[in-house]
Amino acid sequence: MAEWITEFGRDGRPTTPDGGLDAPAFHRNHQAIWAVLEQFLNGRSGDVLEAGSGTGQHVVYFARQSPEITWWPSDLGEAHLKSIAAWRGAADLPNIRPPQRIDLSDPAWSVAAVDGSAPGKLLAIFCANVIHIAPWRVAEGLISGAARQLRDDGRLFLYGPFKRDGRHTAVSNAVFDTSLRSQNEEWGVRDIGDVEKLAQGAGFELAGTFEMPANNLILMFKRRGAA
């Protein structure tokens, strides 16, 4: 399978002999991201998939804040899977499962059992900095998988840069978009309307848009008609 993901602040710098990577973006955004996630996750329990965990630093931080939630990290790249395992090992938290390789472009992707334990229907899926650094079929696969695997009351959270009504929200995002498209014509900053249309086709509705650091957003989707 093709390694469609590239490294724009997700791979980080080597920090440990066992493959742990340190992403500068983590130190800038992890608290702001958690401030959004905890509005939904606080007081709940269940299984949450991080689709495209990158270095693994975010999932460790999130797991520390939410001991009642079991976190399932994943990625496609071997270097990232090794880094996730390193951070997980260092944290030694009981509510993080070993990382697994998931190719979101495969419409049949699923969360596999690990160490004899399999998740139930997912409380949430969190995906950061993936769909703009990948072909559109990855967004399609992510959302179709979310429709199959989320609980009726579950949420899908997408973090990253987005356009609004076909226009970039910042000059830096426009420059970034040009850089992405110059490397692969299938990549690029996605428009909220296009993502929302894709989600609606899978039975979701946009339930919230949250402003984040560095001209990023979090889009939160829920099942149509869910409370």
ZADRENPA-995757 format. One record per residue: residue in one letter; x negated, y negated, z of N, C-alpha, C in turn. Coordinates in steps of 0.2 Angstrom, whole numbers, plus 5000, padded with zeros to 4 digits. Layout:
REM ZADRENPA-995757
aXYZXYZXYZ...
REM end
This chain:
REM ZADRENPA-995757
m499650065000500050005000499649945000a499849894997499449834996499449795003e498849765004498749725010498949655008w499649635008499949575006499749515010i499649525017499449475021498749445021t498649385021498049355021497949315028e497349285029497249255035497249185036f497749155038497849085039497949075047g497449075051497549065058497849125061r497949185058498149245061497649295063d497049295060496549345061496149325067g495949255068495549235073494849255073r494449235078493749255079493649315083p493149355081492949405085492749385092t493049415097492849405104492649455109t492849525107492649575111492349635107p491949675109491649735105492249785103d492749785106493249835104493749805099g493649745096493949725091494449665092g494549645098494949585100494749525096l495349495094495249435090495549375094d495249315093495549255096495749205091a496449195090496749145085496849075088p496549025086496648955088497348935089a497748965084498448945084498848965090f498649025093498949055099498849005105h498348965106498248925111498648855110r498848845104499248785103499948795103n500248855102500948865101501248915106h500848955110501249015113501748985118q501548935122502048905127502648885124a502548845118503148815115503648875112i503348925109503748975106504049015112w503749025117504049065123504649015126a504548955126505148915128505748925124v505748935118506248955114506549025115l506049075115506249145116506649155122e506349125128506649135134507349115135q507549065131508249045132508749095130f508549145126508949205124508749265128l508149275130507849335133507949335140n507949275143507949275151508549305153g508449355158509049385161509249445157r508949465152509149525148508649575148s508749635146508349685146508449725139g507949765137507949795131507349805127d507349815121506749825116506649765112v506049735111505949685106505349705102l505449695095504949705090504649645088e503949635089503649585086503349605079a503649585073503449605067502949555064g502349585063501749545061501449515067s501149555072500849525078500249495078g499849495072499249465071498749485076t498449445080497949465085498149505090g498849495092499149525098499149485104q498949425104498949375110499649355112h500049345107500749325108501049375112v501049435109501449485112501249505120v500649495121500349505128500649445132y500649385130500849325134501649335135f502049355130502749365130502949415135a502549475135502649525140502549515147r502049465148501949445155502549405158q502849365153503449325156504049365156s504049425154504749465153504649535155p504549555161504449625163504949665162e505549645161506149685160506249705153i505849675148505849685141505249735139t505449785135504849825132504749795125w504049775124503849745118503549795113w503649795107503449835102503049795097p502349795097501949755093501849795086s501749755081501649795074501249745070d500949775065500649735059500449785054l500249755048500049795042499349805042g498949755044498149755043497849795049e497349835047496949875052496649835057a496349775055495949735059496449705065h497049685063497549665067497749715072l497849775069498049835074497549845079k496949845077496349855082496349795087s496449735085496449685090497049685095i497649705092498249715096498049765102a497849815100497649875104497149845110a496649805108496149785112496449735117w496949685115497249645120497749675124r498049725122498549765126498149805131g497549835129497149875134496949825140a496749765138496449725143496949695147a497549685145498149665149498449715154d498449785151498649835156499349825158l499749805154500449795156500949855154p501349875158501749935157502349925151n502449865150503049845145502749825138i502149845136501949845129501749915126r502149925121501949995118501349985113p501050045112500450035107500650015100p500249975097500449945090500549995085q500949985080501050025075501049985068r500950025063500849995056501549995053i501749935052502449925048502349885042d502549915036502549875030503249845029l503349785030504049755030504249755023s503849765018504049765011504449825009d504349875013504649945012505349935015p505949935011506549925014506849975019a506450035020506650085024506150085031w505850025032505350025038505850035044s505450055049505850065056505250065061v505550065067505050065073505050145075a504450165075504350235077504250255084a504450315086504250335093503550325094v503350305100502650305102502550335109d502050375109501950415116502550445119g502950475114503550505116504150465118s504050395117504650345118504850315112a505450305111505750275105506250215107p506250165104506650105106507350125104g507850095108508550095106508650045101k509250025099509449965095509049905098l508749865094508349805097508749745099l508449725105508749665108508549605103a507949605100507749545096507149565092i507049535087506449535082506149465082f505549465083505149405082504649405077c504649365072504149365067503849295065a503149295066502849225066502349225060n502349175056501849165051501749225046v502349245043502249305039502649295032i503249265032503649265026503349215021h502949165023502649125018501949145015i501649195019501049225016501149295014a501649305010501849365008502349365002p502449404998502949404993503649404996w504149374992504849364994505149434997r504949484994505249554995505049575003v504549545006504449555013504949515017a505149455015505749425019506349475018e506449495012507049535010507049605015g506449635015506349695019506449675026l506149625029506249605036506949595038i507349565034508049545036508449605035s508349645030508749705029508649755035g508049765037507849805042508149775049a508149715050508449685056509249695056a509549695050510249715050510349785052r509949835051509949905053509849915060q509349875063509049895069509249845075l509449785074509649745079510349765083r510349755089511049765093511549715090d512149725092512649685090512549615092d512249605098512149545101511349525100g511049555096510349545095510149475091r509549455091509349395088508749415084l508649375078508049375074507749305074f507149305076506749235077506249235071l506249185067505749175062505349105064y504649115064504249055066503849045060g503748975059503248955053503448895050p503148865045503348805041503848825036f504348775036504948785031505048725028k505348725022505648665018506348655020r506548595020507248585021507548555014d508048585011508448555005507848545000g507448594999506948594994506348544995r506348515001505848465002505348485008h504748475008504348485014504448435019t504348465025504448415031503848375033a503248395030502648355032502148365026v501748315025501248315020500748375021s500648395027500148445028500448515026n501148525026501448585024501448585017a501548525013501548525006500848545003v500248525007499648545005499548615006f499748645012499748715013500048755008d500648735006501048775001500648774995t500348724993499948724986499448774987s499048774993498548814994498748894993l499348904996499548974996499748994989r500048954985500348964979499748974974s499148934975498548944971498249014972q498349044977498049104979498449164976n499149154977499649204975500249174973e500449174967501049144965501749164968e501649224972502249254975502249224983w501749184985501749164991502049094991g502149064997502348994998502848975003v502848915006503248895011503948905009r504348935013505048955011505548895013d506148895009506648845011507148875015i507348835020507848865025508448885022g508648855017509248875013509248935010d508648955007508549015004508549075009v508149065015508149115020508849125023e509249065024509849075027510349115022k510249105015510649135010510549215011l509849225011509649295012509949325018a509949295023510149325030510949325030q511249285026512049285026512249355022g511849365017511949425013511949495017a511549485023511449545027511849545033g512349495033512849485039512549445045f512049405044511849355049512049285048e512049245053512149175052511649135056l511449075054510949035057511249005063a510949025069511249005075510848955079g510248935076509848885079509248865075t509048805075508348785072508048745077f507348755079507048725084506348695081e506248635083505648605081505048625085m504448645082503948675085503248625084p502748645087502148605086501848615079a501448565076501148565070501648575064n502248545064502748545059502948615057n503048655062503348725061504048725064l504448775063505048785066505148855068i505648865072505948925073506648935071l506848975067507448995065507749055068m508349045072508649095075509249125072f509349185070509849215067510249265072k510949265071511349315075511749345070r512049405072512549435068513149385067r513449385061514049335060514649355065g514849305068515349315073515149335080a514549345081514349375087514349315092a514449325099514449275104513749245104
REM end
